Structure formats: C-alpha cells, structure tokens
Amino acid sequence: MRHFNSIIAILCMAFCMMSCHSKNYKLKSSINGEAGEIVVVINKGDWESEPGIALRESLAADYPQLPQREPMFNLFNIQPSAFSNLFKTHRNLIIARVQPNAEETELVHNYDVWASPQTVVTITAPDKIKLSQFIKDKSSTLRNIFEQAERDRIITNTKRYEEHSLRRAVCNTFGGSPYFPAGYSLKKISKDFIWISYETTYINQGILIYRYPMTENTRLDLNSIIRKRNEVLKENVPGMFEGTYMTTTTLSQPELKWVRYKGNDFAEVRGLWEVYNDYMGGPFVSHSFYDRDGKNILVIEGFVYAPKYDKRNYLRQVESILYSFEWEK
C-alpha cells in the first residue's frame, strides 16, 4: 500500500509540473504549404510596384540548369489585413513593410515564429524605393535563406526515415556518406563507384558517388570535372540499350561555383545530362572535394529523370542528400 501511495504521489507531482509548464509553453503547430512556396505579406500597391518587382526578380527568377523554365520559388501575395492564422503557419514567410518612422532599412530572420519548422523574414524600410533597393541588394541573401530552409527540412526528414544500410555501405567504401531516405536502394557498387537510386514508374532520382586519384595535373575546374564525369559515367551508368550511356549534354554549358558549407569547401557543378544515342535526359548537380587524406577527389552527384513532371523540387531533394554528407567519425 505504501508503494502504491508513492506512485500516486509521483504521478500527481508530474501532472502539476506539466500543468505549470503548459502555462508558459505552447507546442508549435506544424507548417503548411508546399515545398518551394513563399507567402509574401505586403500591401497590394507595393506588391504591384517596385518592391514586388524586386522580390519576383530575386526569388521567382528561373531555377538554374533545368530543361524547362521553372521559378526558384512560387510566390503568393497576401495583404497584411488578410494575414490570418491560416497563413501564419506557412513554411516560408516574407513580411515586407514600409514604415515612414523607420530610421533605417533592415532585415530580420527568425525561425519557428508561428509554426515549426518555419522561416520568417521581415524587411522594414522607411519608403518603398528604399525597400525595393534593399531587396535587390540582398537578393542572394534571401535566396540562400530559403534554399537553406527547404534543404534543412528535407535533411531532417531524411535522417528521421533513413535507410541505414546505404550509409553504412558508402562509409565502408569512401569513409563518409550522405544520409539516404527510405525508398532508396543500392543499384551498383564497386571499389570506387556507388550508384543509389529511388525509382518509380515515371521518376528516377539517383545519387552517384565516385572517386579518382589526385595527380599533379588534377584540377577542380569546370572542364576537368566534366571530362572526368563523362569518363566515369560512360563506364558505370549504361542506358537501356546497347551502346548507350549517361553523359553531359553538349547543348548547354554547365555552371560551376565554389561553395563553403559547415566548414567544408567544394566545387558545385549544375548542368544537364543525357543518354548517348537515346532520348533520356534531365538535370544534375554535383559536389567535388578532396577526401580526408588529400590523395583523391570525391564526387557526389544527384540527378533526376522525370519527363512527365516539373523537376525543381525533385532536384532539391537529391541536392539536399548531397548536403547531408558527413565523414565517418
């Protein structure tokens, strides 16, 4: 009986603590909205004039290196008077406002204001001319904020529903690996090459991981990366028919930029792939960097084949896998 009374006392204390805590803490709602959407809270006059034009030029410009035109983000304007609780839980928010008494133009970036995982950017300016100029000046910052937000959500879900065996296989081969979500499977593995993919009837999202030795002539410039890419893919990624294989299209020029992410530097290449002597193709993005001992170049690439669908979100998904790469501890 004494033991029973002790249990009751502990349960009562726990209930009281939870009740007291709930007065000061409210669990955040889950976000709503589709991937790649941004709700812009701004009055109609500003949306249809310079500030709105600047936002569309910054965030709704064409996504780079896709086979058809798609915007970087889909923007939806909401008037401040209509900014209700329904819209406050959207995944991505920009609140742009003109306040004549504002001393300077500023950008404030917050997380999980009304929901989670949410990104909210507030831009305040004393007049709409300064607001539009500030948006133009900060266009790359705005793109990076929302690209990172979308990427982080995907990586979080990937780790939550991870195919653990795939990461182990890649770590065993290369000493590090991205995280792979449920549904991906191992398609090919060799000493220096791994192909992992997610395939449905109409969609193929692939991850290619390979390495090649450093020599005194090795360069991480665009031509060298593409030349090595074509060599590796010709040998390892055959098409559906004899004599066909994946390669880089010559109809458009790929783009290279250097990226620093979480203390690591890598060469990012975006471009379009095709199958030699066939009609398949789509976008790809790759990260090339030195391995831990500096003796090899490690390349992680994501590609998409989705002929019936827009490809922006599918490419963001595989790109997020690349960004999840970690060396084995």
Residue pairs with C-beta under 8 A, 6 or more apart in sequence:
28 112
28 114
28 115
28 116
28 118
29 89
29 114
29 115
29 116
30 89
30 115
30 116
31 89
31 90
31 91
31 115
31 116
31 117
31 118
32 86
32 89
32 90
32 91
32 115
33 39
33 90
33 91
33 92
34 74
35 91
35 150
35 153
35 313
35 316
36 72
36 73
36 74
36 150
36 312
36 313
36 316
37 73
37 74
37 75
37 76
37 90
37 91
37 92
38 59
38 73
38 74
38 75
38 76
38 92
38 93
38 94
38 146
39 76
39 78
39 87
39 90
39 92
39 93
39 94
40 47
40 52
40 55
40 75
40 76
40 77
40 78
40 93
40 94
40 96
41 78
41 79
41 80
41 83
41 87
41 93
41 94
41 95
41 96
41 97
42 51
42 52
42 55
42 77
42 80
42 94
42 95
42 96
42 97
43 79
43 80
43 97
44 77
44 79
46 52
46 96
46 98
46 128
46 131
47 77
49 128
49 132
50 128
50 129
50 131
50 132
51 96
51 128
51 131
51 132
51 135
52 77
53 132
54 131
54 132
54 133
54 135
54 136
54 139
55 75
55 94
55 96
55 135
56 75
57 136
57 139
58 135
58 136
58 139
58 142
58 143
59 71
59 72
59 73
59 75
59 139
59 142
59 143
59 146
60 71
60 72
60 73
60 74
60 75
61 71
61 72
62 69
62 70
62 71
62 72
63 70
63 71
63 72
63 312
63 315
64 255
64 270
65 252
65 254
65 255
65 270
65 271
65 272
65 283
65 285
66 283
66 311
66 312
66 315
67 272
67 281
67 282
67 283
67 311
68 310
68 311
70 310
70 311
70 312
71 312
72 143
72 312
73 92
73 146
78 87
80 97
85 114
87 93
88 113
88 114
88 115
89 114
89 115
89 118
90 115
90 118
91 115
91 117
91 118
91 119
91 149
91 153
92 118
92 119
92 146
92 149
92 150
93 113
93 118
93 119
93 120
93 121
94 120
94 121
94 122
94 123
94 142
95 120
95 121
95 122
95 123
96 122
96 123
96 131
96 135
97 122
97 123
97 124
97 125
98 124
98 125
98 126
98 127
98 128
98 131
99 124
99 125
99 126
100 126
100 127
101 126
102 124
102 125
102 126
103 126
104 126
105 123
105 124
105 125
105 126
105 130
105 131
105 134
106 123
106 124
107 121
107 122
107 123
107 134
107 138
107 141
108 121
108 122
108 123
108 124
109 119
109 120
109 121
109 145
110 119
110 120
110 121
110 122
111 117
111 118
111 119
111 120
112 118
113 120
114 120
117 149
117 152
117 153
117 156
119 145
119 146
119 149
121 142
121 145
123 131
123 134
123 135
123 138
125 131
125 134
135 142
150 316
150 320
151 316
151 319
151 320
151 323
154 316
154 317
154 320
154 321
155 179
155 320
155 323
155 324
157 181
158 179
158 180
158 181
158 320
158 321
158 324
159 179
159 324
161 181
161 182
162 179
162 180
162 181
162 182
163 180
163 181
163 182
163 183
163 184
163 185
165 186
166 177
166 180
166 184
166 185
166 186
166 196
167 177
167 178
167 179
167 180
168 177
169 177
169 186
169 189
169 194
170 176
170 177
170 178
170 194
170 196
170 209
171 177
171 328
173 189
173 191
173 192
173 194
173 209
174 194
174 209
174 211
174 291
174 298
175 291
175 292
175 327
175 328
176 292
176 298
176 325
176 326
176 327
176 328
177 209
177 325
177 326
177 328
178 207
178 300
178 321
178 322
178 323
178 324
178 325
178 326
179 321
179 324
179 326
180 196
180 207
180 321
181 198
181 321
183 198
184 196
184 197
184 198
184 207
185 196
185 197
185 198
186 194
186 195
186 196
187 195
187 196
187 197
187 206
188 194
188 195
188 236
189 195
190 236
192 210
192 211
192 212
193 208
193 209
193 210
193 232
193 236
194 208
194 209
194 210
195 206
195 207
195 208
195 209
195 236
195 237
196 206
196 207
196 209
197 204
197 205
197 206
197 207
198 204
198 205
198 206
199 205
202 306
202 307
202 308
202 309
203 304
203 305
203 306
203 309
203 314
204 304
204 305
204 306
205 302
205 303
205 304
205 305
205 314
205 317
205 318
206 302
206 303
206 304
206 305
206 318
207 300
207 301
207 302
207 318
207 321
207 322
208 232
208 233
208 236
208 237
208 299
208 300
208 301
208 302
208 303
209 298
209 299
209 300
209 301
210 232
210 236
210 298
210 299
211 291
211 296
211 297
211 298
211 299
212 228
212 232
212 296
212 297
212 299
213 295
213 296
213 297
214 290
214 294
214 295
214 296
214 297
218 224
218 297
220 267
220 288
220 297
221 256
222 254
222 255
222 256
222 269
225 256
225 267
225 269
225 286
225 288
225 299
226 248
226 254
226 269
226 271
228 297
228 299
229 248
229 269
229 286
229 299
229 301
230 247
230 248
232 299
233 245
233 246
233 247
233 273
234 245
234 246
234 247
234 276
237 245
237 246
238 244
238 245
238 246
239 245
239 246
239 275
239 276
239 277
239 278
239 280
240 275
240 278
240 280
241 277
241 278
243 276
243 277
244 275
244 276
244 277
244 278
245 275
245 276
246 273
246 274
246 275
246 276
246 303
247 273
247 274
247 275
247 276
248 254
248 271
248 272
248 273
248 274
249 271
249 272
249 273
249 274
249 281
251 272
252 271
252 272
253 271
254 269
254 270
254 271
254 272
255 269
255 270
255 271
256 267
256 268
256 269
257 267
257 268
258 265
258 266
258 267
258 268
259 265
259 266
259 267
259 268
259 287
261 323
264 289
265 289
266 287
266 288
266 289
267 287
267 288
267 289
268 285
268 286
268 287
269 285
269 286
269 288
270 283
270 284
270 285
271 283
271 284
272 281
272 282
272 283
272 284
273 281
273 282
273 283
273 284
273 303
274 280
274 281
275 281
280 305
280 307
281 305
282 303
282 304
282 305
282 306
282 307
282 311
283 303
283 304
283 311
283 315
284 301
284 302
284 303
284 304
285 301
285 302
285 315
285 318
285 319
285 322
286 299
286 300
286 301
286 302
286 322
287 299
287 300
287 301
287 322
287 325
288 297
288 298
288 299
289 297
289 298
290 296
290 297
290 298
291 297
291 298
292 327
300 322
300 325
301 322
302 315
302 318
302 319
302 321
302 322
303 318
304 311
304 314
304 315
304 318
306 314
